[in-house]
Amino acid sequence: MTDLSLNALAAKSLDRGHPWVFREAVRGKAAMGEVVDLAVDGRFFARGIFDAASPIAVRVYTRDPKERVDRGLFSGRIERAWAKRDALFDDATTMMRIVNGEGDRLPAVVVDRYGSVAVVRLDGEAITAWTEDIVRAITPLAKKRGVETILLRRSDAREGEAKIDRVHGPDPGGTIEVLERGTRIEVDLVHGQKTGAFIDQRENRRRVRALVKPGGRALNLFSYTGGFSLAAALGAGAASGSHGGGAREVVSVDVAAKAHATAQRIFRLNGLDPTKHGFVTADATAHLAELERRRETFDLVISDPPSFAPNERSKQRGLAAYAKLHKACARVLAKGGVLCLASCSSHVTLEDFLGVADDRALERSDLSVHGAWGPPEDHPTLAGFPEGRYLKFVVLR
C-alpha cells in the first residue's frame, strides 16, 4: 500500500463526503488500481484506489483506517445496496439499479438488473484491476435472488461502442424482456444505452402516464426506444394491454430508425397498435420547426435529449442549446398542455435548468412549474457529491 499526500482543500471536500480526489490535489504516485492511503500533515485521512490515467487520481472507499479495501468491502456494500432494492420493488418491476456507484459508497461500480441478468459497468481503468473480486462478490448475492447471468459491460474507445463479456452463467442472448410496474419492456443488452436501458427515468415514465390527456396528442422528442411514448399511449391507470386513458396519437421523434423498430415491438408487447402512432426518423430540432410550420400542436410534449453539457467548459453552450430547444417545444404545445423537460447534464444544476424554462426562454407566460425531480430511489446520491444529481425532470403546465 502506498501513502500519498493530500492537500487541505481536497481534504475539506472529502470530509463532506465527496469521494473523488483530482490529480492536482495529491502528491506521490502508485500503480494503476493500487490501494492507497491519503494523508494530511502525515496523518491518515482516507483510503481509496489509485488511477494513473484519469483526472480523478483517487476514488475514496473509506475514511476508517481499520477498514480494508478488498473483496469483503465490495461484498458487504453490494449486499447492503441490494437489500435496499429488495425493499423497494415487487415482482411487477424486474428492471432496476442495484448498485449506483458513489451513491452506494462504491465509486466506479454500477450494477443493473434486467430480470435474470445483472449487468456490471466499471468506470475507469483502475477499477478493472478489481473485476474478479467484484464479480465474485456479486455472484452469490445474485444467485439467491434468481439472477442467473452476470455480464460485464465496458466501452471500447477505439471502436466507440460497448463490449460485453459474460463472466457468469448462461448466455442470455442479445435482448431480454423485463417488467416496469407491469409494463413489458424489451432491453438490448448489447447495443442499448448505458447498461441497456434508461432505468433512471422509470418514475418519470410513471408521471407521464398520469399527466397524459386521454384522447389527446403527445410528442416525444429524442424518443430512443419509446419509453415515454409507451407511457403516453397507455395513460393513467391503464394496465399493459389496456387502451383506456392514453393519448390517441403519440409522435416519437429520433434520429435512430432502429430505435423506432424496438419501440414499435414494445408497443405490440403491451397490446398497442403502433400503426396508430407516428414514428419519425429526424433531427428533433428540425422536426420541431416543421411541426411549427404546419401549425401542429400537442397536448403533451416531452423532451429528453442527450447531455448538452458533458463538461464544465461546455455548460454555457449547453444552456443556450436547452433554451433554444425549450422555446421550440413551447411553440408546438397547445394551450392548457403539459410540457415535460429533462436533462442528464451533471454540470447543469436544477436552478440552471429552470432558468432556461422560464417565461422569457419559452416566450409564453401561461405555464407554471408543477414539479421538479431528480434521480429515483434506486439511484441514491450523496449530499456532498453534486455530480450524482445529474438528472432533472421538470413538469410545466
C-alpha positions in Angstrom: 0.0 0.0 0.0 1.3 3.4 -1.0 0.9 6.6 1.0 0.0 9.9 -0.9 -0.1 13.4 0.5 -3.5 15.2 0.2 -3.9 19.0 0.1 -6.1 20.8 2.6 -8.7 21.9 0.1 -9.3 18.4 -1.1 -9.5 17.1 2.5 -12.4 19.5 3.1 -14.2 18.1 0.2 -13.7 14.5 1.3 -14.8 15.5 4.8 -18.2 16.5 3.3 -18.4 13.1 1.6 -17.2 13.8 -1.9 -15.5 10.6 -3.0 -13.2 11.9 -5.7 -9.6 13.3 -5.4 -8.4 15.1 -8.5 -4.8 14.7 -9.6 -3.7 18.2 -8.7 -4.8 17.6 -5.1 -2.3 14.7 -4.4 1.5 14.3 -4.3 3.0 10.9 -5.0 2.4 8.0 -7.4 1.1 4.5 -7.2 0.3 1.6 -9.6 -2.9 1.5 -11.6 -5.6 0.0 -9.4 -3.5 0.1 -6.2 -5.0 0.8 -2.8 -3.5 4.0 -1.4 -3.7 5.9 1.9 -4.2 9.6 1.7 -2.6 11.6 4.5 -2.8 15.2 5.6 0.2 16.5 7.5 1.4 13.0 7.8 -1.8 11.7 9.4 -4.2 9.1 7.8 -7.3 10.8 6.2 -8.8 8.4 3.7 -8.2 5.2 1.7 -9.0 4.6 -2.0 -8.0 3.2 -5.3 -5.4 5.0 -7.5 -6.0 5.7 -11.2 -2.8 6.6 -13.1 -4.7 7.7 -16.2 -7.8 9.6 -15.1 -8.1 13.2 -14.0 -9.7 11.6 -10.9 -6.5 10.3 -9.3 -8.1 8.5 -6.3 -11.6 7.3 -5.7 -12.2 7.0 -1.9 -13.8 4.0 -0.4 -13.3 4.5 3.4 -12.3 7.1 6.0 -11.7 4.3 8.6 -8.0 3.4 8.9 -9.0 -0.1 10.1 -11.2 -0.9 7.1 -9.5 -2.7 4.2 -10.4 -2.2 0.6 -10.8 -5.8 -0.6 -13.4 -8.3 -1.7 -15.0 -8.2 1.7 -15.7 -4.5 1.4 -17.2 -5.0 -2.1 -19.3 -7.9 -0.9 -20.6 -6.1 2.1 -21.6 -2.9 0.3 -23.2 -4.7 -2.6 -25.2 -6.8 -0.2 -26.3 -3.6 1.6 -27.3 -1.9 -1.6 -29.2 -5.0 -2.9 -31.1 -5.3 0.3 -32.4 -1.8 -0.1 -33.7 -2.6 -3.6 -35.4 -5.7 -2.2 -37.5 -3.4 -0.1 -38.3 -1.0 -3.0 -39.6 -3.4 -5.7 -42.1 -6.2 -6.1 -42.5 -8.7 -8.9 -44.1 -6.1 -11.2 -40.7 -4.5 -11.7 -37.7 -6.6 -12.7 -35.6 -3.8 -14.1 -33.7 -1.7 -11.5 -30.3 -0.3 -10.4 -28.7 -2.5 -7.8 -25.5 -0.5 -7.2 -25.3 3.1 -8.0 -21.5 3.7 -7.7 -20.7 6.7 -5.5 -24.3 6.9 -4.2 -23.9 3.4 -2.7 -20.4 4.1 -1.4 -18.9 2.0 -4.2 -17.2 4.5 -6.6 -16.9 3.4 -10.2 -19.1 0.3 -9.7 -22.6 0.2 -11.3 -24.8 -2.9 -11.3 -28.2 -3.0 -13.1 -30.6 -5.9 -13.0 -32.7 -6.9 -16.0 -34.7 -9.9 -14.8 -32.4 -12.9 -14.7 -29.4 -10.9 -15.9 -27.1 -8.5 -13.9 -25.0 -6.1 -16.0 -21.9 -4.7 -14.3 -20.3 -1.5 -15.5 -16.9 -0.4 -14.2 -16.0 3.3 -14.7 -12.3 3.9 -15.4 -9.3 1.7 -15.9 -8.2 1.5 -12.2 -11.3 -0.4 -11.0 -10.9 -3.1 -13.7 -8.0 -4.4 -11.7 -10.7 -5.5 -9.2 -13.0 -7.1 -11.7 -12.6 -10.7 -10.4 -13.2 -9.6 -6.8 -16.3 -7.6 -7.8 -17.8 -10.5 -9.8 -17.1 -13.0 -7.1 -18.7 -10.6 -4.6 -21.8 -10.2 -6.7 -22.3 -13.9 -7.8 -23.7 -15.4 -4.6 -25.8 -12.4 -3.9 -27.3 -12.5 -7.4 -27.9 -16.3 -7.3 -30.0 -16.2 -4.2 -32.2 -13.6 -5.9 -32.8 -15.6 -9.1 -30.2 -13.8 -11.2 -28.5 -16.4 -13.4 -26.2 -14.4 -15.7 -23.7 -11.7 -15.0 -22.4 -9.5 -17.8 -19.5 -7.1 -17.7 -20.1 -4.1 -20.0 -17.1 -1.9 -21.0 -16.6 0.8 -23.6 -14.1 0.4 -26.4 -12.8 3.9 -27.0 -11.2 2.8 -30.3 -14.4 1.4 -31.8 -16.7 3.8 -30.0 -19.1 1.0 -28.8 -19.7 -1.2 -25.8 -18.2 -4.6 -25.4 -20.0 -7.3 -23.4 -18.2 -10.1 -21.6 -20.3 -12.9 -20.0 -18.5 -13.6 -16.7 -21.0 -15.9 -15.1 -24.0 -18.1 -16.1 -25.7 -19.0 -19.4 -25.8 -16.8 -22.5 -29.0 -14.6 -22.2 -28.9 -13.7 -25.9 -28.9 -10.1 -27.2 -32.2 -8.9 -25.8 -34.3 -9.7 -22.8 -37.9 -8.8 -21.8 -38.4 -7.2 -18.4 -41.2 -5.6 -16.4 -41.6 -2.0 -15.2 -44.6 -1.6 -13.0 -46.3 -4.4 -15.0 -45.4 -2.8 -18.4 -43.4 -5.1 -20.7 -40.1 -3.7 -21.9 -37.6 -5.1 -24.4 -33.9 -4.3 -23.4 -31.0 -4.6 -25.8 -28.2 -5.9 -23.6 -25.5 -5.4 -26.3 -26.3 -2.2 -28.1 -28.6 -0.4 -25.6 -27.6 2.9 -24.0 -26.0 2.9 -20.5 -26.2 -0.8 -19.4 -29.1 -1.5 -21.8 -31.9 1.0 -20.9 -32.6 4.3 -19.2 -33.6 2.9 -15.8 -33.3 6.3 -14.2 -36.4 7.6 -16.0 -38.7 5.0 -14.5 -40.6 7.3 -12.1 -40.8 10.0 -14.8 -42.4 7.5 -17.1 -45.0 6.8 -14.4 -45.5 10.6 -14.1 -46.1 10.9 -17.8 -48.8 8.2 -17.7 -50.6 10.3 -15.1 -50.2 13.5 -17.0 -51.3 12.5 -20.5 -54.7 13.8 -21.7 -57.0 10.9 -22.6 -57.6 11.0 -26.3 -55.1 13.8 -26.8 -51.9 14.1 -28.8 -48.4 13.6 -27.4 -45.0 14.4 -28.8 -41.9 12.6 -27.6 -38.6 14.1 -28.7 -35.3 12.1 -28.6 -37.6 9.1 -28.1 -35.0 6.3 -28.4 -36.8 3.0 -27.8 -40.0 4.8 -26.8 -40.3 4.5 -23.0 -42.1 7.9 -22.7 -44.1 7.2 -25.9 -45.4 3.9 -24.4 -46.3 5.7 -21.2 -48.2 8.4 -23.0 -50.0 5.8 -25.2 -51.0 3.7 -22.1 -52.1 6.6 -19.9 -53.1 6.8 -16.3 -54.5 3.7 -14.7 -54.1 1.6 -17.9 -52.6 -1.8 -17.3 -50.5 -3.4 -20.0 -52.8 -4.3 -22.9 -55.5 -1.7 -21.9 -56.3 1.1 -24.2 -58.2 3.4 -21.8 -56.8 6.7 -20.7 -54.0 7.1 -23.1 -53.2 9.5 -25.9 -55.0 8.7 -29.2 -51.7 9.5 -31.0 -48.1 9.7 -29.9 -45.5 11.0 -32.3 -42.0 9.7 -31.5 -39.0 11.6 -33.0 -35.5 10.2 -33.0 -32.6 10.0 -35.5 -32.2 6.3 -35.0 -34.6 4.2 -37.1 -33.5 1.0 -35.3 -34.7 2.6 -32.0 -38.1 3.1 -33.6 -38.3 -0.6 -34.5 -37.7 -1.5 -30.9 -40.3 1.0 -29.8 -42.9 -0.5 -32.1 -42.2 -4.0 -30.8 -42.6 -2.7 -27.2 -46.0 -1.2 -28.2 -47.1 -4.6 -29.5 -45.8 -6.3 -26.4 -48.2 -4.1 -24.4 -51.3 -4.6 -26.7 -51.0 -1.3 -28.5 -51.1 -0.9 -32.3 -48.0 1.1 -33.4 -49.6 1.9 -36.8 -52.0 4.3 -34.9 -49.0 6.3 -33.8 -46.2 8.2 -35.5 -42.5 7.3 -35.6 -40.4 10.0 -37.3 -36.7 9.4 -38.1 -35.4 13.0 -38.0 -33.4 15.5 -36.0 -35.7 16.7 -33.2 -34.9 20.4 -33.7 -35.5 20.3 -37.4 -38.8 18.4 -36.9 -40.0 20.9 -34.4 -39.5 23.6 -36.9 -41.5 21.6 -39.4 -44.3 21.0 -36.9 -44.5 24.7 -36.2 -44.6 25.5 -39.9 -47.5 23.1 -40.2 -49.1 24.7 -37.1 -49.4 21.3 -35.4 -49.9 21.3 -31.6 -49.8 18.7 -28.9 -51.4 18.3 -25.5 -48.2 16.8 -24.1 -44.6 17.5 -25.2 -41.7 15.5 -23.8 -38.1 16.5 -24.4 -35.3 14.2 -23.1 -32.2 15.0 -25.1 -28.7 13.6 -24.7 -26.4 15.7 -22.5 -25.8 19.2 -23.9 -23.1 19.9 -21.3 -20.8 16.9 -20.9 -18.2 19.1 -19.0 -17.9 22.4 -17.3 -16.4 24.1 -20.3 -19.5 23.3 -22.4 -22.0 24.4 -19.8 -22.9 27.9 -21.2 -23.1 26.5 -24.8 -25.3 23.7 -23.4 -27.6 26.0 -21.6 -28.1 28.0 -24.8 -29.0 24.8 -26.6 -31.5 23.9 -24.0 -33.1 27.3 -24.2 -33.4 27.0 -28.0 -34.9 23.6 -27.7 -37.4 24.5 -25.0 -38.6 27.5 -26.9 -39.3 25.3 -29.9 -41.2 22.8 -27.7 -43.3 25.6 -26.2 -44.3 26.7 -29.7 -46.0 23.4 -30.5 -47.6 22.9 -27.1 -51.3 23.5 -27.1 -53.0 25.9 -24.7 -53.6 24.0 -21.5 -51.0 21.5 -22.4 -48.2 19.8 -20.4 -44.5 20.3 -21.1 -42.0 17.8 -19.7 -38.3 18.8 -19.9 -35.4 16.6 -18.9 -31.7 17.0 -18.6 -29.0 14.4 -17.9 -26.1 17.0 -17.7 -24.5 16.8 -14.3 -22.8 20.2 -14.8 -26.3 21.8 -15.2 -28.0 22.4 -11.8 -31.7 22.4 -11.3 -31.7 26.2 -11.0 -29.7 26.4 -14.2 -32.2 24.3 -15.9 -35.2 26.2 -14.6 -33.5 29.3 -15.9 -33.9 28.0 -19.5 -37.5 27.1 -18.9 -38.8 30.4 -17.6 -41.2 32.8 -19.3 -38.5 34.5 -21.3 -37.0 31.3 -22.5 -40.3 29.8 -23.5 -41.7 33.0 -24.9 -45.1 32.3 -23.2 -46.5 33.2 -19.7 -49.2 30.6 -19.2 -47.0 27.8 -17.8 -46.0 27.1 -14.2 -43.7 24.5 -12.7 -45.8 21.8 -11.1 -42.9 19.5 -10.2 -39.1 19.0 -10.5 -37.5 15.7 -9.7 -34.0 14.2 -9.7 -32.8 10.5 -9.8 -35.2 7.8 -8.4 -34.7 5.9 -5.2 -32.6 3.1 -6.7 -30.2 5.8 -7.9 -29.2 7.2 -4.5 -26.8 10.2 -4.2 -24.5 11.7 -1.6 -25.3 15.1 -0.2 -21.6 16.1 -0.7 -21.4 14.8 -4.2 -23.4 17.1 -6.5 -22.2 15.2 -9.6 -24.6 12.4 -8.6 -27.6 14.7 -9.1 -27.3 14.7 -12.8 -30.9 14.0 -13.7 -33.5 16.8 -13.8 -37.2 16.3 -14.9 -39.4 19.3 -14.8 -43.2 19.4 -15.5 -44.8 22.7 -16.6 -48.5 23.1 -17.2 
